Amino acid sequence: MAEQLKKPKRKNPVLRTRLPALPPGSRSRIALGLTAAAAQGRFELQQCRECGTVQYPPREACVNCLSIHLSWSEQKSGGRLLADTTLHHSNDLFFRERLPWRLGLVRLDCGPTVVVHLHGDVPPAPARVRVAARLDRAGQAVLVALPTKETPHMADDRQLREFTCDPKHRKVLVTDAKTATGQALVSALAAAGADLIWAGHAEPWKKFPGFDELRTIPQVTLLPLDVTDSKSVREVAAEIGGKVDILINNAEHNRSFGIANRSGVETARAEMDVNYFGLLRLAQEFGPALRSRGADGLASAVAWVNLLSIYALANFPSHGTFSASKAAAHSLAQCLRAEMRPAGVRVVNVFPGPIDDEWNQLLLPPKIAPQALARAAVRALQDGIEDVYPGDVAQEWLARWRDNPKALERELSS
Ligand SMILES: [Zn+2]
């Protein structure tokens, strides 16, 4: 049974902050297919389209028939642990800091035999396991063998926690926590065991039902923070920037209509100011502090979450300027991801379809409930996933977009 994670001691401010070491991060171009699937929480391996052989590690041709017609397809996770060992020495700095480290060899039911990182609750070989692809701190996919059934405090396993961004015992800032989604995020984080949650809120004169009740959650601290105001962002970053382990940017400005239904650029500018420049302000002020704390022990800085939209992938004309601002934010988030990666801090992008909130009242269902969206975002942190498409609508549009982006564009515009 994994040892239950205790709340980490307060950091001694006099001690030097360690620079983050990363696991080996280079992969061949072919092997990035494994990483791309793991980033979305899928376990995919290369499969031959001619003979059906599943292979690992990824190669240019099929090991069975030499065909070059290979595709990445989702695989069953079951397998048998053939051998296990514990590493007590490593020449790699990342692993040397984390020894001892458990490794194993698993024969997957779908064919190949793979080297895996072993969860502490997996019994010694031979044993049944389930294998999952997870992102490591370098942002590359690795294979992890887990027990076949949930075990107590399973997520607290020291090795597994190196691959996830679990909010348990971590300090989280949620921007614009007043909205329905913001409140749901704060509640979900509290339920997941976050140590402290700063609930950022702008425009104190504007009342939102339910917001005042957040005060009753013991971990929650309400904090004035306006992402459209550089001074406000700078001051809050100076105050708490060095303590934030996870930042969730939930601030969003959403108005319906496209181009022709409205004159002037004020609405579009307000959308850009919150959705794009808001992210930029936060990234400039909080980014350096998070980057410097990527190796800060058990509760290090670990993730940055952006609430984007599936409309960032293809414009939805009845929310046309909003879609454009989300596309801009998506592009900026990719830049942020590249800049945070050397510190081992993961940028998680959430792409929901229409949310069931006041700005989508005129849209017909299905719409995703704020609580479901919040649970999906927290789940992504617990699983260490990079790109999340919560809800049926987002999943369906994602499938269409992957199949043919042009088809989705036409469908959304009709
Ligand atoms: Zn083949």
Residues whose N, C-alpha, C, O or C-beta is under 5 A from the ligand:
A	BS01	ZN	C48 E50 C51 G52 T53 C62 N64 C65 L66 S67
